[in-house]
C-alpha cells in the first residue's frame, strides 16, 4: 500500500485504543495513539490480530495486502520445505554410503583374517615338515 493512501487513517488497537497512522515505511506502520504514545507495527500483519481501521474504505486494500503476504509466506514455506526434503534425501544418501563403506571394510577385514589363517596353516605345515 502507498504511504499517501494510509497516512492519516484512523484505527483502533485492542490495548492502546484509538490512533492515527503517521507513516508507512517499507512494511512498518508508525501510529500515534490518543494517549500520545507512538508505536510501530508490521504492515499488514498487525491488521490480522491487533489493528482495526475505523473506516471500511481501506479494508479492501488491507485485505489484499494480507492475502499477498500470506501467498508470499506460503511460497517461502514451500521452498523451505523443499530444501528440507532435499537435505533429508542427501543425508539418507550419505548414511547409506557410509553403511556400504563399513560393510565393505568388514568384508575386507574378514578376507584378510582368512588369508592370515591360510598363511598360518601353510606356514605351520611347512614348519612341521622342516622339523622332522
C-alpha positions, 0 to 999 in steps of 0.5 A: 500500500502507498504511504499517501493512501494510509497516512492519516487513517484512523484505527483502533488497537485492542490495548492502546485504543484509538490512533492515527497512522503517521507513516508507512515505511517499507512494511512498518506502520508508525501510529500515534495513539490518543494517549500520545504514545507512538508505536510501530507495527508490521504492515499488514500483519498487525491488521490480522490480530491487533489493528482495526481501521475505523473506516471500511474504505481501506479494508479492501486494500488491507485485505489484499495486502494480507492475502499477498503476504500470506501467498508470499509466506506460503511460497517461502514455506514451500521452498523451505520445505523443499530444501528440507526434503532435499537435505533429508534425501542427501543425508539418507544418501550419505548414511547409506554410503557410509553403511556400504563403506563399513560393510565393505571394510568388514568384508575386507577385514574378514578376507584378510583374517582368512588369508592370515589363517591360510598363511598360518596353516601353510606356514605351520605345515611347512614348519612341521615338515622342516622339523622332522 
